[in-house]
Structure formats: C-alpha cells, structure tokens
C-alpha cells in the first residue's frame, strides 16, 4: 500500500463544500474554553458535512490563530454563528423541529451505540464545557441525552474527541439508511 498525496484525495473545495448536501446535524458548542478544541470540532464538521456550528457563551470565535491552527481552513467551509445565550438558541431550534441532543453522562441517557437515527430528522448535538460539561438546564431542555460508553478508569473524553466519535457514529448510521 502507498499513502495517498493530498491532491489524490479528491476533496471538495470551499465553494463545492458550501453547495454540497449536508447531513441533518448542527453542532452547538457551549462555553468551550480551548481554542484547539474549537478548531478540531470545525475540522470534524467539515469532514462529515455538518450543516452548521453554533458557538455559545464564552466559546471563542474565528478568526483566531489558535482556532485556525487546528481547523486548517474549516472555519471557511463550515457555516457558523455565535450566540451569547444557549437557552434562547435551544428554544429557537426546538421551534424549527430540530431535536436537541445533549452529549453528557446523565440518568436515563441513551448509549450512543443504541441510538437510532432518523434521516428525516435534524439533530442539534450539544457539547459542553471541558470541566463542567453540558449545563444542567440544557440537559433538562434536551429531547435526548446521548452518552458514549466508556470502559476504562477515566470519567470523560476530550470534547473534540467526543464530537468526533458522536458525529462519526451518526454519519455512519445515516449512510446506512441510504
């Protein structure tokens, strides 16, 4: 086997990405402190054709050199919007019939591997602060709480890893529905 060169990967350019059909997923980042985590989530959103990212609360916004460093241009391809108040955003998304999905460890959470997706439904995946997680009020307002099964000694995953796992899982389930 030979590694492929970038020019052999046949990736979309920004204009083609903007026009491409997206998966029915938006990402909501609430009070994310790490600029590198933010940039990494942008790259994941680009890789799997996510519709949009909402940056809420203290979450930093492009342009910023540390976001750009890990996003590698994905801040140009992926649509994004800043919202100061996540609670207002959650209510707006609900009015648009978008299912609010908090990714958190909570009573009654659905394990990610058991989650069944509906390709006719749009999902808003909410990822919370690196220390505090998704705010309890947002968890309470969510339609679904998803938890990534973990079997080791640690209590959580890095937020950018978490986003990658969840988006990949949903993308792969949606692909299976085609």
C-alpha positions in Angstrom: 0.0 0.0 0.0 1.1 3.5 -0.7 0.0 6.6 1.2 -2.0 9.0 -0.9 -0.9 12.5 -1.6 -3.3 15.3 -0.7 -4.0 16.0 -4.4 -5.1 12.4 -4.8 -7.8 12.6 -2.1 -10.3 14.3 -4.3 -11.6 16.6 -1.6 -14.2 19.4 -2.1 -13.0 23.0 -2.4 -14.8 25.6 -0.2 -17.3 26.5 -2.9 -18.2 22.9 -3.6 -18.5 22.2 0.2 -20.9 25.2 0.5 -23.1 23.7 -2.2 -22.9 20.1 -1.1 -25.8 18.3 0.6 -25.1 18.3 4.4 -26.1 15.7 7.0 -29.1 16.7 9.2 -26.8 17.7 12.1 -25.8 21.0 13.7 -23.3 21.3 16.5 -23.7 23.5 19.5 -20.6 24.3 21.5 -21.4 25.8 24.9 -18.7 27.6 26.9 -15.8 25.7 25.3 -12.6 27.2 26.7 -9.9 25.5 24.5 -9.3 27.2 21.1 -7.7 24.0 19.9 -10.9 22.0 20.7 -13.0 24.5 18.8 -10.7 24.2 15.8 -10.8 20.5 15.9 -14.6 20.4 16.0 -14.6 22.6 12.9 -12.4 20.0 11.1 -14.8 17.2 12.2 -17.8 19.2 11.0 -16.0 19.7 7.6 -15.1 16.1 7.3 -18.7 14.8 7.8 -20.6 17.6 6.0 -22.3 19.0 9.2 -24.8 21.8 8.4 -23.6 24.4 10.9 -21.8 25.1 14.2 -23.2 27.4 16.9 -20.7 28.9 19.2 -22.3 29.9 22.5 -21.3 31.7 25.7 -17.6 32.1 26.3 -16.7 29.9 23.3 -14.2 31.8 21.1 -15.0 32.7 17.5 -12.9 32.8 14.4 -10.8 34.4 13.3 -8.3 33.4 15.9 -4.8 32.0 15.3 -5.3 29.0 17.7 -8.6 28.1 16.2 -7.2 28.4 12.7 -4.2 26.2 13.7 -6.3 23.2 14.3 -9.2 24.0 12.0 -6.9 24.1 9.0 -9.3 26.2 6.9 -12.6 24.5 8.1 -13.7 27.9 9.6 -14.1 29.0 5.9 -16.0 25.9 4.8 -18.4 25.2 7.7 -21.2 27.7 8.4 -21.1 29.0 11.9 -22.8 31.5 14.1 -22.2 33.0 17.5 -25.0 33.1 20.1 -24.4 34.5 23.5 -27.4 32.7 25.1 -27.6 28.9 24.5 -31.1 28.8 26.1 -32.5 31.1 23.5 -30.8 29.1 20.8 -32.2 25.8 22.1 -35.7 27.3 22.1 -35.3 28.6 18.5 -34.0 25.2 17.3 -36.9 23.4 19.0 -39.4 25.7 17.2 -37.7 24.6 14.0 -38.4 21.0 15.0 -34.7 20.2 15.5 -34.2 17.6 18.2 -31.9 18.8 20.9 -29.3 16.1 21.8 -27.1 16.8 24.9 -24.0 14.7 24.8 -23.5 14.0 28.5 -23.4 11.4 31.2 -26.9 11.6 32.8 -29.6 9.4 34.4 -31.6 7.8 31.6 -29.1 8.7 28.9 -29.2 6.6 25.7 -25.9 4.9 25.0 -24.6 6.1 21.6 -24.3 2.6 20.3 -28.0 2.1 20.9 -29.1 5.4 19.4 -31.2 5.1 16.3 -31.2 8.0 13.9 -33.9 9.1 11.6 -32.6 10.6 8.3 -35.7 12.8 8.1 -34.9 14.4 11.5 -32.3 17.2 12.1 -30.3 16.9 15.3 -28.6 19.6 17.3 -25.6 18.0 19.2 -24.8 20.0 22.3 -21.2 19.7 23.7 -20.4 21.4 26.9 -17.5 22.9 28.8 -14.4 20.8 29.3 -14.8 20.8 33.1 -18.5 21.2 33.8 -20.0 19.5 30.7 -23.4 20.5 29.3 -25.3 22.8 31.7 -28.0 21.0 33.7 -30.7 23.4 32.3 -29.7 22.4 28.8 -29.7 18.7 29.7 -33.2 19.2 31.1 -34.4 21.0 28.0 -33.0 18.3 25.7 -35.1 15.8 23.8 -32.4 13.2 24.1 -29.2 12.7 26.2 -26.5 10.6 24.5 -23.7 9.0 26.4 -20.6 7.5 24.9 -20.0 4.1 26.6 -16.6 4.1 28.3 -14.9 1.2 30.0 -11.6 2.5 31.4 -10.7 4.4 34.5 -11.3 7.9 33.2 -14.7 9.7 33.6 -14.8 11.6 30.3 -13.3 12.2 26.9 -11.8 15.4 25.5 -14.6 17.4 23.9 -13.1 17.3 20.4 -12.7 13.5 20.6 -16.2 13.3 21.9 -17.5 15.3 19.0 -15.6 13.2 16.5 -17.0 9.9 18.0 -20.6 11.2 18.0 -20.6 12.8 14.6 -18.9 9.8 13.1 -21.4 7.4 14.7 -24.4 9.5 13.4 -22.9 9.9 10.0 -22.3 6.2 9.6 -25.8 5.4 10.7 -27.2 7.9 8.3 -25.1 6.4 5.5 -26.6 3.0 6.3 -30.1 4.4 5.9 -29.4 5.5 2.3 
